[in-house]
Amino acid sequence: MTEKKITERVKDLTTVNFSITKCPQKVYEEFVAFCKEETNDNYSMGLRDLLNGMKSNIKEVVLYQQYMETKDELNQIRAELARMQTEMVPEQETETKPATFGKKETKKSK
């Protein structure tokens, strides 16, 4: 085995004890309640779940931002298309008929 594979396997099996100091009471209580409900009082699993949730929330935020930008672009394209369509519609042309038998000329719309 290579040294890198051995190091990765050791990291997967290693555990570390640590403590957090100066943690606000409300944060601690929320964390303990979360771990009790979600991970059967397993704090390391609770921490892992919170970190994974944060990663997925960031992805959701990025996707939502991309969606909103795309929606704005689509609205701009629709407005531009509507403007172009109104410019392309020719104005109604008027036609002049010659007068007959002494009548005045009249304008007729197509």
Order of alpha helices (4+ residues) and beta strands (2+ residues): alpha-alpha-alpha-beta-beta
